[in-house]
Amino acid sequence: MKIRRFVMGEDEVNLAKLFNALYYRNPTQPLITSEDYRKFEKDPEWDSNGRFMVEVRNNPVGWVNAYVDKLREEKKGFVYMGVLPEFRGKGIEEELLETAIRELKRRGMKVAQTLLEGDQDARVWKKLGFKLVRRGSLMAKRLDDVESGIGENTEVTLEPLRKDSDEDLKLLNRLWNESFKEHFNWRPVPLESTAYLVRKDFSWKTQGWFFALLDGQPLGYVGAVVGELDNRLENARRGWVLPRGWILNIGVLKPYRRSGIGTRLILHGMNFLKAQGVAEVMLTVDDSNVTKAKKLYEKVGFNEVGPTEAWYSFYERSIA
């Protein structure tokens, strides 16, 4: 076994193959190519350091990413890891995880956190001292029927974001940060990242962002998107319902919550997606969200995906 640093410009092919093999049955992860991966590296929040490959007899069998969010003030780093099933239980995962923790400590981090999805096994993480801190759900809804008259606020007006308007991007960025500042793992989203998402992120080929206004005052927003990667033919062969879209983000300013604005926004987002020919819409939600958003999603017809107690789980440990 050999653990080495990821080589940009060379290892994207290996990582794409590993990623597809590991997440073939994960309904949130589309199959990707090495060119897709190179495009991901253009994201302004991308951390090009801290990535490692593990090889057995010169063949890549796994990877780990010790990610440092350069915009986060707290000294919390993130670890993402994958090992091919046939090589698990042989000590490789432990070695990769220890490598990532050493890398985070070297970069000044005090806490390491990971996100496990679906049926990923947490035993290795628990063995090395990680503890469960948060859970969330993956939810989906078919768009054959989008209800109305279920408590949505009809006094607000909805206006689309103008992609080429710098003022609209600033407004979206402000509403996003203000709506989410109480949420778990939040840190301010820079305007540069919002602009990249709306104008350059190739992952979302169709985007509909809408503001909710009352007497001209913006109170909330929703982002409904169709994934470029989601809707490739090979994903239909995996049993996915295609075409599909996502409610990527939704937020309402705190003083205006519980007034039907969130319901109006999400219904509008779903109708936007339906008009694009989308058959199924998905979203993820923190089960302990301070806004109790999961109840809103259940109200408009979303159901949890899969039999797992929670679709994703955050684990973390001190590495000081």
Phi and psi in degrees as a GROMACS rama.xvg file:
@    title "Ramachandran Plot"
@    xaxis  label "Phi"
@    yaxis  label "Psi"
@TYPE xy
-135.115  128.568  LYS-2
-107.969  127.355  ILE-3
-138.948  162.3  ARG-4
-70.826  147.581  ARG-5
-64.5102  137.605  PHE-6
-108.066  108.585  VAL-7
-63.4063  139.72  MET-8
89.8828  -10.7072  GLY-9
-126.633  -43.0246  GLU-10
-87.0152  -1.85155  ASP-11
-59.676  -35.4918  GLU-12
-63.7072  -47.598  VAL-13
-62.617  -42.6035  ASN-14
-68.2498  -39.0574  LEU-15
-62.0681  -41.6294  ALA-16
-64.1936  -44.0996  LYS-17
-63.6447  -45.1484  LEU-18
-57.9981  -46.7613  PHE-19
-66.1396  -38.0569  ASN-20
-67.5146  -37.279  ALA-21
-75.5189  -37.2554  LEU-22
-112.395  22.2499  TYR-23
-57.2358  -37.0416  TYR-24
-97.5414  6.99482  ARG-25
-87.0157  118.482  ASN-26
-72.6509  -4.26424  PRO-27
-100.234  -9.00853  THR-28
-114.145  106.226  GLN-29
-71.6306  154.947  PRO-30
-68.6384  142.291  LEU-31
-127.312  163.93  ILE-32
-112.255  169.512  THR-33
-64.0858  -31.3834  SER-34
-68.3536  -38.0661  GLU-35
-57.0142  -46.3939  ASP-36
-61.8167  -39.2565  TYR-37
-64.943  -32.7796  ARG-38
-69.4042  -37.0375  LYS-39
-58.074  -33.9757  PHE-40
-67.802  -9.48343  GLU-41
-88.0931  -6.25891  LYS-42
-61.7827  132.144  ASP-43
-61.9308  -17.8362  PRO-44
-96.9645  6.82797  GLU-45
-68.4336  136.195  TRP-46
-106.64  109.995  ASP-47
-81.5495  -5.69388  SER-48
-98.4936  169.021  ASN-49
78.6733  13.0254  GLY-50
-104.7  138.375  ARG-51
-135.567  147.465  PHE-52
-111.315  148.05  MET-53
-117.681  133.231  VAL-54
-121.666  145.693  GLU-55
-123.722  119.142  VAL-56
52.2355  44.0794  ARG-57
69.8595  10.4713  ASN-58
-108.292  126.138  ASN-59
-62.8789  128.586  PRO-60
-126.166  -3.42236  VAL-61
-175.618  175.554  GLY-62
-153.814  161.71  TRP-63
-146.382  145.941  VAL-64
-126.205  116.566  ASN-65
-95.6224  93.2056  ALA-66
-92.6559  131.189  TYR-67
-114.989  119.396  VAL-68
-81.2891  107.29  ASP-69
-66.7799  -13.4052  LYS-70
-97.3562  -4.87003  LEU-71
-91.5341  127.004  ARG-72
-73.351  -41.1519  GLU-73
-68.3641  150.166  GLU-74
-85.6708  60.8296  LYS-75
-111.74  122.085  LYS-76
-106.492  167.083  GLY-77
-126.617  139.928  PHE-78
-119.645  126.476  VAL-79
-125.249  131.525  TYR-80
-142.392  147.838  MET-81
-149.103  135.615  GLY-82
-133.765  135.06  VAL-83
-55.721  140.026  LEU-84
-51.6008  -39.7082  PRO-85
-71.0082  -8.81359  GLU-86
-112.014  8.36401  PHE-87
-81.7593  158.97  ARG-88
75.0329  14.9778  GLY-89
-116.205  11.8493  LYS-90
90.8848  -4.70835  GLY-91
-68.484  -42.4114  ILE-92
-62.6265  -41.7949  GLU-93
-62.0416  -41.8699  GLU-94
-65.0324  -41.8152  GLU-95
-64.0162  -43.5861  LEU-96
-65.7233  -41.7505  LEU-97
-63.3289  -38.0544  GLU-98
-61.0291  -43.8045  THR-99
-65.8528  -40.2728  ALA-100
-65.1252  -41.5645  ILE-101
-61.7081  -38.5083  ARG-102
-66.3723  -42.0659  GLU-103
-64.7548  -40.8507  LEU-104
-63.2059  -40.3946  LYS-105
-60.7569  -31.1487  ARG-106
-94.0562  12.7762  ARG-107
88.3738  10.3231  GLY-108
-78.4209  149.998  MET-109
-111.4  -20.2065  LYS-110
-134.002  140.772  VAL-111
-115.154  133.13  ALA-112
-128.878  148.336  GLN-113
-133.06  162.44  THR-114
-122.539  118.861  LEU-115
-108.246  133.288  LEU-116
-111.806  149.521  GLU-117
56.6536  -125.627  GLY-118
-98.644  21.7236  ASP-119
-59.8788  137.691  GLN-120
-80.2859  127.449  ASP-121
-93.7615  0.65755  ALA-122
-61.1199  -41.0262  ARG-123
-63.7261  -41.2496  VAL-124
-64.6989  -44.4701  TRP-125
-63.5935  -38.6717  LYS-126
-58.6506  -33.4788  LYS-127
-99.3908  20.0598  LEU-128
95.146  5.80464  GLY-129
-78.8722  141.579  PHE-130
-125.268  146.159  LYS-131
-64.7823  130.229  LEU-132
-124.363  -16.1037  VAL-133
-164.463  149.482  ARG-134
-133.096  154.777  ARG-135
-147.867  171.584  GLY-136
-124.421  149.844  SER-137
-101.436  129.405  LEU-138
-128.832  152.625  MET-139
-144.04  156.676  ALA-140
-148.96  132.968  LYS-141
-73.7537  146.017  ARG-142
-102.262  23.6767  LEU-143
-60.0056  -35.5641  ASP-144
-140.732  118.107  ASP-145
-108.501  115.689  VAL-146
-71.714  166.825  GLU-147
-145.951  169.903  SER-148
68.9009  35.4031  GLY-149
-117.973  30.2559  ILE-150
101.142  9.76048  GLY-151
-70.0799  146.391  GLU-152
-77.1572  118.814  ASN-153
-98.4294  1.07159  THR-154
-84.7626  -27.2549  GLU-155
-77.4259  152.329  VAL-156
-104.23  151.37  THR-157
-114.692  128.859  LEU-158
-126.811  136.256  GLU-159
-74.4461  145.288  PRO-160
-68.2398  136.695  LEU-161
-92.8255  113.113  ARG-162
-54.9485  -35.592  LYS-163
-89.9759  1.86543  ASP-164
-93.5779  116.101  SER-165
-62.7651  -34.4751  ASP-166
-66.5172  -37.8515  GLU-167
-67.0279  -38.1697  ASP-168
-65.316  -39.7655  LEU-169
-63.6387  -38.9521  LYS-170
-65.3797  -46.583  LEU-171
-59.2346  -44.6155  LEU-172
-61.3008  -41.7191  ASN-173
-67.0458  -46.6207  ARG-174
-63.3356  -40.4064  LEU-175
-58.7635  -52.1976  TRP-176
-65.6799  -40.9508  ASN-177
-68.8225  -36.3624  GLU-178
-73.5724  -26.5914  SER-179
-110.222  5.33621  PHE-180
-66.6851  -16.6616  LYS-181
-92.4512  -3.98242  GLU-182
-83.7845  155.208  HIS-183
-57.4873  132.888  PHE-184
68.4924  10.3733  ASN-185
-68.6437  143.833  TRP-186
-147.711  155.646  ARG-187
-55.504  134.953  PRO-188
-90.3797  120.982  VAL-189
-71.9926  153.678  PRO-190
-57.768  -34.9423  LEU-191
-57.8174  -39.9077  GLU-192
-71.3694  -38.9051  SER-193
-63.3435  -42.1752  THR-194
-64.3609  -39.5165  ALA-195
-63.9546  -45.6257  TYR-196
-58.1398  -48.2362  LEU-197
-75.6598  -36.988  VAL-198
-103.159  -24.8149  ARG-199
-128.638  -18.1873  LYS-200
-66.2754  110.264  ASP-201
-70.9809  -15.9854  PHE-202
-62.4874  -31.2258  SER-203
-112.607  98.2046  TRP-204
-73.4458  -27.8348  LYS-205
-128.629  128.14  THR-206
-131.008  136.968  GLN-207
-126.785  110.273  GLY-208
-110.918  131.641  TRP-209
-134.476  139.485  PHE-210
-101.083  142.425  PHE-211
-99.7813  125.77  ALA-212
-125.214  143.111  LEU-213
-127.784  118.937  LEU-214
53.6172  38.4786  ASP-215
81.2767  -1.68796  GLY-216
-97.6126  121.013  GLN-217
-72.0918  129.284  PRO-218
-119.461  -16.4272  LEU-219
-173.05  -179.238  GLY-220
-158.954  163.924  TYR-221
-143.945  146.063  VAL-222
-121.532  117.112  GLY-223
-114.847  125.626  ALA-224
-134.305  156.427  VAL-225
-116.377  126.197  VAL-226
-81.3671  130.951  GLY-227
-63.2818  -44.0351  GLU-228
-77.727  -36.0591  LEU-229
-54.9565  -40.4801  ASP-230
-101.035  25.3611  ASN-231
-75.9598  156.383  ARG-232
-58.4905  -38.7749  LEU-233
-63.1658  -24.7715  GLU-234
-76.1273  -27.8289  ASN-235
-65.8594  -36.302  ALA-236
-68.2152  -18.0129  ARG-237
-85.3917  -0.987086  ARG-238
96.2104  7.72035  GLY-239
-70.9727  149.427  TRP-240
-81.6155  115.303  VAL-241
-124.752  152.343  LEU-242
-71.8968  152.906  PRO-243
-134.087  159.59  ARG-244
-137.956  -176.253  GLY-245
-136.316  143.12  TRP-246
-85.1522  100.143  ILE-247
-76.9363  -35.6031  LEU-248
-161.653  144.375  ASN-249
-150.033  136.015  ILE-250
-150.54  144.841  GLY-251
-131.684  135.234  VAL-252
-59.6673  141.878  LEU-253
-51.5357  -44.9863  LYS-254
-64.7621  -14.6348  PRO-255
-112.447  11.1074  TYR-256
-75.3926  164.108  ARG-257
62.7847  28.7117  ARG-258
-125.962  15.4628  SER-259
85.6195  1.35203  GLY-260
-71.0615  -42.5993  ILE-261
-60.8596  -40.8165  GLY-262
-62.0185  -44.5902  THR-263
-61.8675  -42.1607  ARG-264
-65.7878  -46.0447  LEU-265
-70.6075  -35.4012  ILE-266
-63.011  -39.9966  LEU-267
-65.4386  -41.6552  HIS-268
-61.0412  -41.6431  GLY-269
-66.9589  -39.9494  MET-270
-65.8497  -35.1016  ASN-271
-60.3233  -47.2419  PHE-272
-64.8807  -40.2312  LEU-273
-60.5532  -38.2939  LYS-274
-66.9623  -20.865  ALA-275
-87.028  1.94639  GLN-276
88.9264  11.8458  GLY-277
-71.6181  136.741  VAL-278
-96.3757  -31.722  ALA-279
-140.027  139.975  GLU-280
-118.015  142.642  VAL-281
-127.96  162.842  MET-282
-160.619  162.793  LEU-283
-118.222  151.287  THR-284
-146.828  137.814  VAL-285
-70.2905  121.547  ASP-286
-63.8185  -22.7459  ASP-287
-107.031  21.7097  SER-288
-48.8074  131.934  ASN-289
-63.7744  -21.741  VAL-290
-91.077  -1.21513  THR-291
56.5766  42.8524  LYS-292
-62.4361  -29.3092  ALA-293
-58.7566  -35.5536  LYS-294
-65.5015  -35.9854  LYS-295
-62.9741  -45.0729  LEU-296
-66.1928  -38.1002  TYR-297
-65.3309  -37.388  GLU-298
-60.6434  -38.1636  LYS-299
-91.8646  6.12845  VAL-300
109.775  5.61227  GLY-301
-77.3473  145.418  PHE-302
-126.967  152.143  ASN-303
-67.3909  145.65  GLU-304
-96.8472  129.55  VAL-305
83.0625  165.371  GLY-306
-89.832  -0.0149833  PRO-307
-68.8968  151.284  THR-308
-60.2524  -39.4704  GLU-309
-147.601  140.668  ALA-310
-71.7308  -40.8244  TRP-311
-130  151.218  TYR-312
-136.468  137.458  SER-313
-98.0256  130.453  PHE-314
-121.396  147.203  TYR-315
-151.243  161.894  GLU-316
-150.478  153.9  ARG-317
-74.3588  139.308  SER-318
-125.055  17.4463  ILE-319
